[in-house]
Amino acid sequence: MNEYTEEFQEYWDYRYGVEGKIWGEKPSITANHALNIFRKANIQSILVPGAGYGRHTLFFSNSGFEVTGIEISSVVVNIARQFDTLSHFYVTSVLDLPFQSRKYDAIYCFNVLHLFRQNERGIFLRGCERSLKKNGLMFFTVFSEKEEDFGKGVEVERNTFESRPGRPAHYFTEDDLRQHFARYVVNDIGIMKEPEDHGGKPHIHILRYICVGLRI
């Protein structure tokens, strides 16, 4: 385990241990959008990196898909296995993909990619690519530059800010998002408002999403 992974594990073990189901039990509105895309593409199996306590894995499992979730935190995986008994969960870092020999029809990843610096984002995306079957799809959501917190904290890389030491957040413009996925065929790209209420502080995130397919 490298220092980057160990720090993430400690952070999420502590946070989930204290806050539990931080973002409630309902899935993101982007999951419904991804669901429609996956159904039209006849997707059967889905990998969810950064699955948390299972609010998205359960949504996709209840929709008829075979779902696997991975999380760096063993604390949250224990919560997930109780909350979502339909999906399969494993403790591993998203930076260690692919983590097993099998491949998936699709990946759904909610608000994980922007938690890393540039080098780790590249490692993550290449691992996702190697985890997909031929004709596979990837659906990612990320913070946009329209977020209220954009520009707050120390800028450690272009459009990447640390409001707390060791907690980077990268804010994507559309061009930046397209550049990150330039290796793939863009099927859909857009922006959505995502309401959240955790810690008694309701707010709205302005997220970018992208759905891409592997180049054949």
JOFEN-V669077 format. One record per pair of residues at least 4 apart in sequence whose C-alpha atoms are under 6 Angstrom apart, sorted by the first residue. I is the first residue (numbers start at 1). J is the second residue. D is the distance in Angstrom with one decimal. If there is no record, write none. Layout:
i j d
I J D
I J D
This chain:
i j d
9 13 5.9
9 72 5.6
9 73 5.4
12 16 5.8
12 73 5.9
13 17 5.9
13 73 5.3
13 75 5.5
15 19 5.8
16 20 4.7
16 76 6.0
23 198 5.9
25 55 5.4
27 55 5.4
27 56 5.3
31 35 6.0
38 43 5.2
43 105 5.7
44 65 5.4
45 65 5.7
45 66 4.6
45 67 5.8
45 104 5.4
45 105 5.2
46 67 4.9
46 104 5.8
46 106 4.8
46 107 5.4
47 67 6.0
47 68 4.9
47 69 5.9
47 107 4.8
48 69 4.6
48 107 5.8
48 108 5.2
48 109 5.7
49 69 5.9
49 70 5.1
49 94 6.0
49 109 5.7
50 70 5.8
50 71 5.0
51 69 5.1
51 70 5.7
51 71 5.8
53 76 5.4
53 79 5.6
53 80 4.0
54 58 5.8
54 80 5.0
54 84 6.0
58 62 5.9
58 84 5.4
60 65 5.7
61 65 5.0
61 67 5.9
67 87 5.1
68 87 5.7
68 88 4.7
68 89 5.8
69 89 4.8
70 89 5.6
70 90 4.9
70 91 5.8
71 91 5.1
71 92 5.6
72 91 5.4
72 92 4.9
72 93 4.8
74 91 5.9
80 84 5.6
81 85 5.6
95 124 5.0
97 127 4.5
98 127 5.5
98 131 5.2
103 131 4.9
103 132 5.0
103 133 5.4
104 132 4.8
104 133 5.5
105 132 6.0
105 133 5.5
105 136 4.8
106 136 5.4
106 137 4.6
106 138 5.6
107 138 4.7
108 139 4.9
109 140 4.8
110 140 5.9
110 141 5.0
111 141 5.3
111 142 4.9
114 142 5.8
114 169 5.5
114 170 4.7
115 168 5.8
115 169 5.0
116 120 5.7
116 121 5.7
132 136 5.4
135 214 5.9
136 213 5.8
137 212 5.6
137 213 4.6
138 211 5.5
138 212 5.3
139 210 5.7
139 211 4.3
140 209 5.6
140 210 5.5
141 208 5.6
141 209 4.3
142 207 5.5
142 208 5.4
143 171 5.1
143 207 4.9
144 171 4.8
144 172 4.6
144 173 6.0
144 207 5.3
144 208 5.6
145 150 5.9
145 171 4.8
145 172 5.5
145 173 5.7
147 206 5.6
153 161 5.5
153 162 5.1
153 163 4.2
154 161 5.2
154 162 5.1
155 160 5.6
155 161 4.3
156 160 5.9
156 161 5.8
159 170 5.7
159 171 5.6
160 169 5.4
160 170 4.1
161 168 5.5
161 169 5.5
162 167 5.4
162 168 4.5
172 176 5.7
172 177 5.8
178 182 5.8
184 212 5.9
184 213 5.7
184 214 5.1
184 215 5.5
185 212 5.3
185 213 5.1
186 212 4.4
187 211 5.5
187 212 5.3
188 210 5.7
188 211 5.1
189 209 5.7
189 210 4.3
190 208 5.8
190 209 5.5
191 207 5.6
191 208 4.3
191 209 6.0
192 206 5.9
192 207 5.3
193 205 5.7
193 206 4.6
194 204 5.4
194 205 5.0
195 203 5.9
195 204 4.3
196 202 5.6
196 203 5.4
196 204 5.9
197 201 5.5
197 202 4.0
